[in-house]
Amino acid sequence: MSGTFVGMPSFPKAAQHSVHDTTLRKNLSYATGTIRDKRAKAVAELQDWQQLREAGKQIKDQTLHRLDHYLEQLEQAVTTAGGTVHWAADAAEANRIVADLVKATGQSEVVKVKSMATQEIGLNEALEAEGIHAYETDLAELIVQLGNDKPSHILVPAIHRNRGEIRDIFRSEMGRWGRPAPEDLADSPAELAEAARLHLREKFLRAKVGISGANFMVAETGTLVVVESEGNGRMCLTLPETLISIVGIEKIVPTWRDLEVFLQTLPRSSTAERMNPYTTTWTGTTDGDGPKNFHLVLLDNGRTETLADEVGRQALRCIRCSACLNVCPVYERAGGHAYGSVYPGPIGAILTPQLRGTQSEVDASLPYASSLCGACYEVCPVAIDIPEVLVHLREKVADQGGKGHRLEKAAIKASTWVLNHPAALATGERLAAKTRKLHPKKMPGPGARQWTESRDLPEMPTEPFRDWWEKNK
C-alpha cells in the first residue's frame, strides 16, 4: 500500500487524541447512528437477507479460489471489447502506469470517480509529482481535497465534518481550485450541493481524461461496474475521451448472475437504499458512445499475499459497504484518521495489516483496535468474520516480538514454571496471604493504571485455599 499515512502514530496514541475532540465525536455519533438505523430498516424489508448474505460469501470464496482463472478470462474479454489491460504488482507500478497513460494524452488534468484503490496507492500525490492535477468529483471526496484533509470513512470520507465546516471550506478554498463558492453561501445541504455542482461542472466539460475504480468486474463479459448516489461518477465515466480504471484484483465476480446478489446487498448495507441511484456499467469501448480509449489497471499491492492466508483471506470478500464502521463502538469514538490508513474501522483493522504488513508501529497496533464485540460480523453482507481475523492477526503480531510481547512471553514462561512446581506455588500463595495488607488497591504502571482505573484488584484471602482445605476437608 501507499505511504500516504506515513508518520501517523499507532492507533492507541491517535485514538487517545481523537476521543477528546468533542466536535468530532458529535459528528460521528450523529452520522453513524443515522446510517445504522436506516440500514436496519432497509435490510429488514428482505425476508431472504441471510440467504443473500450466504450467497455473497460463497460467490466471493469460490471466485478467490480460482482467482487466476477469472482474471485471465476478464483480461481476454476486456481486450476483445477494445480495452487495454495492465497488471500492477504494487502501488509504485500502478502509479507509474497511470502517469504514463495520462502523459501520452498530452493532458495535465484528470477528473476522478471516488475510488478507494486510488487512495490506497496515493495516486493523486503521484500524479501531482508528475505535473498532473487530479480533481475529485465525489462530493465528500471534494470536501476532503479542498480541506487538505484525509478521508475518515469508506463510504462518507468527510463524515467527520459538519455543515458549518463544509461551508467554510467551500468559501475559502473553491476559488483556488476553480469556480469560487458564492460569497453568501449558507450551510444548507441544498446550497452546499449546488455550489459543488457549479464548481465541478466546468471540470467535467473540459476534462479529456477520467480516472475511476470499480465496485465489481464481471469476468464473462469484461464489464466494469460503478455504483454511486450523486451522478458525478457517471459524468467522469462517460464524458472524457480516455478512461483509466484502477481496480483491485479481488473485485471480480464470474457472471452477471453473481452480480445480481451484490446489487441487492451493497446499497442496503452502505447507503440504506433499495438500489443505487446510479449504477454505471461499461464494456471496453463503443464508437460514438463514451470514452474512445479504455485502460484497466489490475492492482495486486499485497492481495496475493493476503490470499495465501487461509484465515485472513476472507478480508478480500469485502465489497466496501462500510456497514462495519457504522456499528463499531471503537470507530464511532476514535474516528477514521486514528487508523492511519485509507481503510478505517473494523475492515481496515484486518485489511491494512495484511496489505501493508505489520512491521510498522501503526500497522502492528491495528488488530488491537477492537473490542471484539462481533457487531461488525453481524452486519457484514458477505459474512467476513472480522473478530476471527483480528485474533489471528494479533497472534502474528505477538509472534514477531516487540517490547510488550517480550514481557508477556517472559511472564507466561515464569508462570508456567511456577504452575509446574507445586511447592513453589504453595510458598508463593502463603507469602501473598501474609503480606496482603501491603498490596496496592490498583496495579502500578501507566498501562495497568488505565485498565484498573474503574476496577479494584481482588482482595487476597487470609490463607490459601489449599491450607483451608487441609484444616476443614
QUIKAGI-V315264 format. One record per pair of residues at least 12 apart in sequence whose ideal C-beta (glycine too) atoms are under 10 Angstrom apart, sorted by the first residue. I is the first residue (numbers start at 0). J is the second residue. Records with the same first field share a line. If there is no record, write none. Layout:
I = J ; J
This chain:
0 = 89 ; 90 ; 118 ; 119 ; 120 ; 121 ; 300 ; 301 ; 340 ; 341 ; 342 ; 350 ; 351 ; 353 ; 354 ; 355 ; 356 ; 362
1 = 89 ; 90 ; 91 ; 93 ; 94 ; 117 ; 118 ; 119 ; 120 ; 121 ; 122 ; 124 ; 125 ; 300 ; 340 ; 341 ; 355
2 = 90 ; 121 ; 124 ; 355 ; 359
3 = 90 ; 118 ; 119 ; 120 ; 121 ; 122 ; 123 ; 124 ; 149 ; 150 ; 339 ; 340 ; 341
4 = 121 ; 149 ; 336 ; 338 ; 339 ; 340 ; 341 ; 351 ; 355 ; 359 ; 361 ; 362
5 = 121 ; 339 ; 359 ; 361
6 = 339 ; 361
7 = 149 ; 336 ; 337 ; 338 ; 339 ; 340 ; 359 ; 360 ; 361 ; 362
8 = 337 ; 339 ; 360 ; 361 ; 364
9 = 337 ; 339 ; 359 ; 360 ; 361 ; 362 ; 363 ; 364 ; 365 ; 367 ; 368
10 = 329 ; 333 ; 337 ; 338 ; 339 ; 340 ; 348 ; 360 ; 361 ; 362 ; 363 ; 364 ; 365 ; 366 ; 367 ; 368 ; 369
11 = 333 ; 337 ; 360 ; 364 ; 367 ; 368 ; 446 ; 449
12 = 337 ; 360 ; 361 ; 364
13 = 333 ; 334 ; 336 ; 337 ; 338 ; 339 ; 361 ; 364 ; 368
14 = 329 ; 330 ; 332 ; 333 ; 334 ; 336 ; 337 ; 338 ; 364 ; 368
15 = 333 ; 337 ; 449
16 = 333 ; 334 ; 336 ; 337
17 = 151 ; 159 ; 332 ; 333 ; 334 ; 335 ; 336 ; 337
18 = 329 ; 332 ; 333 ; 334 ; 337
20 = 159 ; 333 ; 334 ; 336
22 = 159 ; 160 ; 161 ; 163 ; 164
23 = 151 ; 158 ; 159 ; 160 ; 161 ; 332 ; 333 ; 334 ; 335 ; 336 ; 337
24 = 159 ; 331 ; 332 ; 333 ; 334
25 = 161
26 = 151 ; 157 ; 158 ; 159 ; 160 ; 161 ; 162 ; 164 ; 334
27 = 151 ; 152 ; 158 ; 159 ; 324 ; 325 ; 330 ; 331 ; 332 ; 333 ; 334 ; 335
28 = 331 ; 332
29 = 158 ; 161
30 = 152 ; 155 ; 157 ; 158 ; 159 ; 160 ; 161 ; 325 ; 331
31 = 152 ; 155 ; 158 ; 321 ; 324 ; 325 ; 326 ; 327 ; 328 ; 330 ; 331 ; 344
32 = 325 ; 326 ; 331
33 = 271 ; 325
34 = 152 ; 154 ; 155 ; 158 ; 269 ; 270 ; 271 ; 321 ; 322 ; 324 ; 325 ; 326
35 = 271 ; 322 ; 324 ; 325 ; 326 ; 331 ; 374 ; 378
36 = 271 ; 325
37 = 267 ; 270 ; 271 ; 272 ; 325
38 = 266 ; 267 ; 268 ; 269 ; 270 ; 271 ; 272 ; 320 ; 321 ; 322 ; 325 ; 326 ; 378
39 = 267 ; 271 ; 326 ; 378
40 = 267 ; 271
41 = 266 ; 267 ; 268 ; 269 ; 270 ; 271 ; 272 ; 273
42 = 264 ; 267 ; 268 ; 271 ; 322 ; 378 ; 380
43 = 267
44 = 267 ; 273
45 = 263 ; 264 ; 267 ; 273
47 = 263
48 = 263 ; 264 ; 267 ; 268 ; 380
49 = 382
50 = 260
51 = 259 ; 260 ; 261 ; 263 ; 264 ; 267 ; 380 ; 381
52 = 260 ; 264 ; 268 ; 378 ; 379 ; 380 ; 381 ; 382
53 = 260 ; 381 ; 382
54 = 257 ; 259 ; 260 ; 261 ; 263 ; 264 ; 381
55 = 252 ; 257 ; 260 ; 261 ; 263 ; 264 ; 265 ; 268 ; 316 ; 318 ; 379 ; 380 ; 381 ; 382
56 = 260 ; 313 ; 316 ; 379 ; 380 ; 381 ; 382 ; 383 ; 384
57 = 257 ; 260 ; 381 ; 382
58 = 252 ; 253 ; 254 ; 256 ; 257 ; 258 ; 260 ; 261 ; 316 ; 381
59 = 249 ; 251 ; 252 ; 257 ; 260 ; 261 ; 312 ; 313 ; 315 ; 316 ; 317 ; 318 ; 381 ; 382 ; 383
60 = 312 ; 313 ; 315 ; 316 ; 381 ; 382
61 = 252 ; 253 ; 257
62 = 218 ; 249 ; 250 ; 251 ; 252 ; 253 ; 257 ; 315 ; 316
63 = 248 ; 249 ; 251 ; 302 ; 305 ; 306 ; 312 ; 313 ; 315 ; 316
64 = 306 ; 312
65 = 218 ; 253
66 = 248 ; 249 ; 251 ; 302 ; 303 ; 306 ; 315
67 = 248 ; 303 ; 306
68 = 218 ; 253
69 = 216 ; 217 ; 218 ; 219 ; 248 ; 251 ; 252 ; 253 ; 254
70 = 84 ; 86 ; 216 ; 218 ; 248 ; 249 ; 251 ; 297
71 = 218
72 = 217 ; 218 ; 219 ; 220 ; 221 ; 251 ; 253
73 = 216 ; 217 ; 218 ; 219 ; 220 ; 221 ; 222 ; 223 ; 246 ; 248 ; 251 ; 252 ; 253 ; 295 ; 297
74 = 86 ; 218 ; 221 ; 295 ; 297
75 = 218 ; 221
76 = 216 ; 217 ; 218 ; 219 ; 220 ; 221 ; 222 ; 282 ; 283
77 = 216 ; 218 ; 220 ; 221 ; 222 ; 223 ; 244 ; 282 ; 283 ; 293 ; 294 ; 295 ; 297
78 = 221 ; 283 ; 295
79 = 220 ; 221 ; 282 ; 283
80 = 220 ; 221 ; 222 ; 281 ; 282 ; 283 ; 284 ; 285 ; 293
81 = 221 ; 282 ; 283 ; 284 ; 285 ; 286 ; 291 ; 292 ; 293
82 = 221 ; 223 ; 242 ; 244 ; 281 ; 282 ; 283 ; 284 ; 290 ; 292 ; 293 ; 294 ; 295
83 = 100 ; 243 ; 283 ; 284 ; 292 ; 293 ; 294 ; 295 ; 296
84 = 221 ; 293 ; 294 ; 295 ; 296 ; 297
85 = 97 ; 99 ; 100 ; 243 ; 245 ; 294 ; 295 ; 296 ; 297 ; 298
86 = 248 ; 295 ; 296 ; 297 ; 298 ; 299
87 = 120 ; 245 ; 248 ; 296 ; 297 ; 298 ; 299 ; 300
88 = 297 ; 298 ; 299 ; 300 ; 301 ; 303
89 = 120 ; 298 ; 299 ; 300 ; 301
90 = 116 ; 117 ; 119 ; 120 ; 121 ; 122 ; 125 ; 298 ; 299 ; 300 ; 301 ; 354
91 = 120 ; 121 ; 125 ; 300
92 = 120 ; 296 ; 298 ; 299 ; 300
93 = 116 ; 117 ; 119 ; 120 ; 121 ; 122 ; 125 ; 245 ; 296 ; 297 ; 298 ; 299 ; 300
94 = 117 ; 120 ; 121 ; 122 ; 123 ; 124 ; 125 ; 126 ; 128 ; 129 ; 245 ; 296
95 = 125 ; 129
96 = 243 ; 245 ; 294 ; 296 ; 298
97 = 109 ; 117 ; 120 ; 122 ; 125 ; 126 ; 129 ; 131 ; 133 ; 208 ; 210 ; 243 ; 244 ; 245 ; 294 ; 296
98 = 122 ; 125 ; 126 ; 128 ; 129 ; 130 ; 131
99 = 129
100 = 208 ; 210 ; 241 ; 243 ; 292 ; 294 ; 296
101 = 126 ; 129 ; 130 ; 131 ; 133 ; 207 ; 208 ; 210 ; 241 ; 243
102 = 126 ; 129 ; 130 ; 131
103 = 208 ; 241 ; 292 ; 294
104 = 207 ; 208 ; 239 ; 240 ; 241 ; 243 ; 292
105 = 207 ; 208
106 = 131 ; 132 ; 205 ; 206 ; 207 ; 208 ; 239 ; 240 ; 241
107 = 126 ; 129 ; 130 ; 131 ; 132 ; 207 ; 208
108 = 126 ; 131 ; 132 ; 133 ; 134 ; 202 ; 205 ; 206 ; 207 ; 208
109 = 122 ; 123 ; 126 ; 131 ; 132 ; 133 ; 134 ; 202 ; 206 ; 207 ; 208 ; 209 ; 210 ; 235 ; 239 ; 241 ; 243
110 = 133 ; 134 ; 135 ; 136 ; 199 ; 202 ; 203 ; 205 ; 206 ; 207 ; 208 ; 209 ; 210 ; 211 ; 231 ; 232 ; 234 ; 235 ; 236 ; 238 ; 239
111 = 123 ; 126 ; 133 ; 134 ; 135 ; 136 ; 137 ; 140 ; 141 ; 144 ; 206 ; 208 ; 209 ; 210 ; 211 ; 212 ; 231 ; 232 ; 235 ; 243
112 = 135 ; 136 ; 137 ; 140 ; 209 ; 210 ; 211 ; 212 ; 213 ; 225 ; 227 ; 231 ; 232 ; 233 ; 234 ; 235 ; 236 ; 242 ; 244 ; 279
113 = 135 ; 136 ; 137 ; 138 ; 139 ; 140 ; 141 ; 150 ; 153 ; 154 ; 156 ; 211 ; 212 ; 225 ; 227 ; 229 ; 231 ; 232 ; 235
114 = 135 ; 137 ; 140 ; 210 ; 211 ; 212 ; 213 ; 214 ; 225 ; 232 ; 244 ; 245 ; 246
115 = 150 ; 153 ; 154 ; 156 ; 212 ; 214 ; 247 ; 317 ; 319 ; 341 ; 342
116 = 211 ; 212 ; 213 ; 244 ; 245 ; 246 ; 247 ; 250 ; 296 ; 298 ; 300 ; 319 ; 341
117 = 133 ; 135 ; 140 ; 210 ; 211 ; 212 ; 243 ; 244 ; 245 ; 246 ; 296 ; 298 ; 341
118 = 135 ; 140 ; 143 ; 149 ; 150 ; 153 ; 156 ; 212 ; 340 ; 341 ; 342
119 = 212 ; 245 ; 247 ; 298 ; 300 ; 301 ; 340 ; 341 ; 342 ; 350 ; 351 ; 354 ; 355
120 = 245 ; 296 ; 298 ; 300 ; 341
121 = 341
122 = 210 ; 212 ; 243 ; 245 ; 296
123 = 135 ; 140 ; 144 ; 210
126 = 210
131 = 208 ; 210
132 = 176
133 = 208 ; 210
134 = 176 ; 177 ; 198 ; 199 ; 202 ; 203 ; 206 ; 210 ; 235
135 = 150 ; 156 ; 176 ; 199 ; 202 ; 231
136 = 195 ; 198 ; 199 ; 202 ; 203 ; 206 ; 209 ; 229 ; 230 ; 231 ; 232 ; 234 ; 235
137 = 155 ; 156 ; 157 ; 195 ; 199 ; 227 ; 228 ; 229 ; 231 ; 232 ; 235
138 = 155 ; 156 ; 157 ; 165 ; 191 ; 192 ; 195 ; 196 ; 199 ; 228 ; 229 ; 231
139 = 151 ; 152 ; 154 ; 155 ; 156 ; 157 ; 158 ; 160 ; 165 ; 195 ; 229
140 = 155 ; 156 ; 157 ; 231
141 = 156 ; 157 ; 165 ; 168 ; 169 ; 172 ; 173 ; 176 ; 195 ; 198 ; 199 ; 231
142 = 155 ; 156 ; 157 ; 160 ; 164 ; 165 ; 168 ; 169 ; 172 ; 191 ; 195
143 = 156 ; 157 ; 159 ; 160 ; 168
144 = 156 ; 157 ; 168 ; 172 ; 176
145 = 157 ; 165 ; 168 ; 169 ; 171 ; 172 ; 173 ; 175 ; 176 ; 180 ; 195 ; 198
146 = 160 ; 164 ; 165 ; 167 ; 168 ; 169 ; 171 ; 172
147 = 168 ; 172
148 = 160 ; 168 ; 336
149 = 335 ; 336 ; 339 ; 340 ; 341 ; 343
150 = 335 ; 336 ; 340 ; 341 ; 342 ; 343
151 = 324 ; 330 ; 333 ; 334 ; 335 ; 336 ; 337 ; 338 ; 341 ; 343 ; 344
152 = 321 ; 324 ; 325 ; 330 ; 334 ; 335 ; 343 ; 344
153 = 269 ; 317 ; 319 ; 320 ; 321 ; 322 ; 323 ; 324 ; 325 ; 335 ; 341 ; 342 ; 343 ; 344 ; 346 ; 347
154 = 228 ; 268 ; 269 ; 270 ; 319 ; 320 ; 321 ; 322 ; 324 ; 325
155 = 269 ; 270 ; 321 ; 324 ; 325 ; 335
156 = 335 ; 341 ; 343
158 = 321 ; 324 ; 325 ; 334 ; 335 ; 343
159 = 334 ; 335 ; 336
161 = 186
162 = 185 ; 186 ; 187 ; 188 ; 190 ; 191
163 = 185 ; 186
164 = 186
165 = 184 ; 186 ; 188 ; 191 ; 194 ; 195
166 = 180 ; 184 ; 185 ; 186 ; 187 ; 190 ; 191 ; 194
167 = 180 ; 184 ; 186
168 = 180 ; 191
169 = 181 ; 184 ; 186 ; 190 ; 191 ; 194 ; 195 ; 198
170 = 182 ; 183 ; 184 ; 194
173 = 194 ; 195 ; 197 ; 198
174 = 198
176 = 198 ; 202
177 = 197 ; 198 ; 199 ; 200 ; 201 ; 202
178 = 194 ; 197 ; 198 ; 199 ; 200 ; 201 ; 202
179 = 194 ; 197 ; 198
180 = 193 ; 194 ; 195 ; 197 ; 198
181 = 193 ; 194 ; 197
192 = 229
195 = 229 ; 231
196 = 229 ; 230 ; 231
199 = 229 ; 231 ; 234 ; 235
200 = 234
202 = 234 ; 235
203 = 231 ; 234 ; 235 ; 237 ; 238 ; 239
204 = 234 ; 238
205 = 238 ; 239
206 = 234 ; 235 ; 238 ; 239 ; 240 ; 241
207 = 238 ; 239 ; 240 ; 241 ; 290
208 = 235 ; 239 ; 240 ; 241 ; 242 ; 243 ; 290 ; 292
209 = 232 ; 234 ; 235 ; 236 ; 237 ; 238 ; 239 ; 240 ; 241 ; 242 ; 243 ; 244 ; 289 ; 290 ; 293
210 = 235 ; 239 ; 241 ; 242 ; 243 ; 244 ; 245 ; 294 ; 296
211 = 223 ; 225 ; 232 ; 235 ; 236 ; 239 ; 242 ; 243 ; 244 ; 245 ; 246 ; 279 ; 281
212 = 225 ; 232 ; 244 ; 245 ; 246 ; 247 ; 250 ; 296 ; 298 ; 319
213 = 225 ; 226 ; 236 ; 244 ; 245 ; 246 ; 247 ; 250 ; 251 ; 279 ; 280 ; 281 ; 295
214 = 226 ; 227 ; 246 ; 250 ; 258 ; 261 ; 262 ; 265 ; 269 ; 275 ; 278 ; 279 ; 318 ; 319 ; 320
215 = 246 ; 250 ; 251 ; 252 ; 257 ; 258 ; 261 ; 262 ; 265 ; 280 ; 318
216 = 244 ; 246 ; 247 ; 248 ; 249 ; 250 ; 251 ; 252 ; 258 ; 295 ; 297
217 = 251 ; 252 ; 253 ; 254 ; 255 ; 256 ; 257 ; 258 ; 280 ; 282
218 = 251 ; 252 ; 253 ; 254 ; 257
219 = 252 ; 253 ; 254 ; 255 ; 256 ; 257 ; 258
220 = 254 ; 255 ; 280 ; 282 ; 283
221 = 281 ; 282 ; 283 ; 293 ; 295
222 = 252 ; 255 ; 258 ; 280 ; 281 ; 282 ; 283
223 = 236 ; 242 ; 244 ; 246 ; 250 ; 279 ; 280 ; 281 ; 282 ; 283 ; 293 ; 295
224 = 250 ; 252 ; 255 ; 258 ; 261 ; 262 ; 275 ; 278 ; 279 ; 280 ; 281
225 = 244 ; 275 ; 277 ; 278 ; 279 ; 280 ; 281
226 = 261 ; 262 ; 265 ; 266 ; 269 ; 270 ; 272 ; 274 ; 275 ; 276 ; 277 ; 278 ; 279 ; 280 ; 318
227 = 270 ; 275 ; 276 ; 277 ; 278 ; 279
228 = 266 ; 269 ; 270 ; 272 ; 275 ; 276 ; 277
229 = 276 ; 277
230 = 276 ; 277 ; 279
231 = 277
232 = 277 ; 278 ; 279
233 = 276 ; 277 ; 278 ; 279
234 = 277 ; 279
235 = 279 ; 290
236 = 277 ; 279 ; 280 ; 281 ; 289 ; 290 ; 293
237 = 279 ; 281 ; 288 ; 289 ; 290
238 = 289 ; 290
239 = 289 ; 290 ; 291 ; 292
240 = 289 ; 290 ; 291 ; 292
241 = 290 ; 291 ; 292 ; 293 ; 294
242 = 281 ; 284 ; 289 ; 290 ; 291 ; 292 ; 293 ; 294 ; 295
243 = 290 ; 292 ; 293 ; 294 ; 295 ; 296
244 = 281 ; 293 ; 294 ; 295 ; 296 ; 297
245 = 294 ; 295 ; 296 ; 297 ; 298 ; 300
246 = 295 ; 296 ; 297 ; 298
247 = 297 ; 298 ; 299 ; 300 ; 301 ; 302 ; 315 ; 317 ; 319 ; 354
248 = 297 ; 298 ; 299 ; 300 ; 302 ; 303 ; 306 ; 315
249 = 298 ; 299 ; 302 ; 303 ; 305 ; 306 ; 312 ; 314 ; 315 ; 316 ; 317 ; 318
250 = 297 ; 298 ; 302 ; 315 ; 317 ; 318 ; 319
251 = 297
252 = 318
255 = 280
258 = 278 ; 280
260 = 380 ; 381
261 = 318 ; 320 ; 380 ; 381
262 = 274 ; 275 ; 278
263 = 380
264 = 318 ; 320 ; 322 ; 379 ; 380 ; 381
265 = 278 ; 318 ; 319 ; 320 ; 322 ; 380 ; 381
266 = 278 ; 320
267 = 320 ; 322 ; 380
268 = 318 ; 319 ; 320 ; 321 ; 322 ; 323 ; 325 ; 378 ; 379 ; 380 ; 381
269 = 318 ; 319 ; 320 ; 321 ; 322 ; 325 ; 380
270 = 320 ; 321
271 = 322 ; 325
281 = 293
283 = 295
299 = 354
300 = 354 ; 355
301 = 350 ; 351 ; 352 ; 353 ; 354 ; 355 ; 356
302 = 314 ; 315 ; 350 ; 353 ; 354
304 = 353 ; 354 ; 356
305 = 349 ; 350 ; 352 ; 353 ; 354
306 = 353
307 = 353
308 = 353 ; 388 ; 391 ; 392 ; 395
309 = 391
310 = 349 ; 384 ; 387 ; 388 ; 390 ; 391 ; 392 ; 394 ; 395
311 = 349 ; 350 ; 352 ; 353 ; 387 ; 388 ; 391 ; 392 ; 395
312 = 353 ; 388
313 = 349 ; 379 ; 381 ; 382 ; 383 ; 384 ; 385 ; 387 ; 388
314 = 342 ; 346 ; 347 ; 348 ; 349 ; 350 ; 351 ; 352 ; 353 ; 354 ; 383 ; 384 ; 385 ; 388 ; 392
315 = 350 ; 353 ; 354 ; 381 ; 383
316 = 346 ; 379 ; 380 ; 381 ; 382 ; 383
317 = 342 ; 346 ; 347 ; 349 ; 350 ; 379 ; 380 ; 381 ; 383 ; 385
318 = 379 ; 380 ; 381 ; 383
319 = 342 ; 346 ; 350
320 = 346 ; 378 ; 379 ; 380 ; 381
321 = 342 ; 343 ; 344 ; 345 ; 346 ; 378
322 = 344 ; 345 ; 346 ; 374 ; 375 ; 377 ; 378 ; 379 ; 380
323 = 344 ; 345 ; 346 ; 347 ; 348 ; 349 ; 374 ; 375 ; 376 ; 377 ; 378 ; 379 ; 380 ; 383 ; 385
324 = 338 ; 342 ; 343 ; 344 ; 345 ; 346 ; 347 ; 375 ; 378
325 = 344 ; 374 ; 375 ; 378
326 = 344 ; 345 ; 372 ; 373 ; 374 ; 375 ; 376 ; 377 ; 378 ; 379
327 = 343 ; 344 ; 345 ; 346 ; 348 ; 368 ; 369 ; 370 ; 372 ; 374 ; 375 ; 378 ; 385
328 = 369 ; 370 ; 372 ; 374
329 = 344 ; 345 ; 348 ; 367 ; 368 ; 369 ; 370 ; 372 ; 375
330 = 343 ; 344 ; 345 ; 347 ; 348 ; 368 ; 369 ; 375
331 = 344
333 = 368
335 = 347
337 = 361 ; 364 ; 365 ; 368
338 = 351 ; 361 ; 362 ; 364 ; 365 ; 368
339 = 351 ; 355 ; 359 ; 360 ; 361 ; 362 ; 364 ; 365 ; 368
340 = 352 ; 354 ; 355 ; 361 ; 362 ; 365
342 = 354 ; 355 ; 365
343 = 365 ; 368
344 = 368 ; 369 ; 375 ; 385
345 = 368 ; 369 ; 371 ; 372 ; 373 ; 374 ; 375 ; 376 ; 378 ; 379 ; 383 ; 385 ; 386 ; 388 ; 389
346 = 375 ; 379 ; 383 ; 385 ; 388
347 = 365 ; 368
348 = 364 ; 365 ; 366 ; 367 ; 368 ; 369 ; 375 ; 385 ; 388 ; 389 ; 392
349 = 365 ; 366 ; 368 ; 369 ; 375 ; 383 ; 384 ; 385 ; 386 ; 387 ; 388 ; 389 ; 391 ; 392
350 = 365 ; 383 ; 385 ; 388
351 = 365 ; 366
352 = 364 ; 365 ; 366 ; 388 ; 389 ; 392 ; 393 ; 395 ; 396
353 = 365 ; 366 ; 388 ; 391 ; 392 ; 395
356 = 395 ; 399
357 = 392 ; 393 ; 395 ; 396 ; 398 ; 399 ; 401
358 = 399
360 = 401
362 = 392 ; 396
363 = 392 ; 393 ; 395 ; 396 ; 397 ; 399 ; 401 ; 404
364 = 396
365 = 389 ; 392 ; 393 ; 396
366 = 388 ; 389 ; 390 ; 391 ; 392 ; 393 ; 394 ; 395 ; 396 ; 397
367 = 389 ; 392 ; 393 ; 396
368 = 389
369 = 385 ; 386 ; 389 ; 390 ; 393
370 = 386
371 = 385 ; 386 ; 387 ; 389 ; 390 ; 393
372 = 386
373 = 385 ; 386 ; 387
374 = 386
375 = 389
376 = 388
403 = 446
421 = 465
424 = 463 ; 465
425 = 463 ; 465 ; 466
426 = 463
427 = 463
428 = 459 ; 460 ; 462 ; 463 ; 464 ; 465 ; 466
429 = 462 ; 463 ; 465 ; 466
430 = 463
431 = 459 ; 460 ; 463
432 = 459 ; 460 ; 461 ; 462 ; 463 ; 466
433 = 459 ; 461 ; 462
434 = 459
435 = 458 ; 459 ; 460 ; 461 ; 462
436 = 459
437 = 459
438 = 456 ; 457 ; 458 ; 459
439 = 451 ; 456
440 = 454 ; 455 ; 456 ; 458
441 = 454 ; 455 ; 456
442 = 454 ; 456
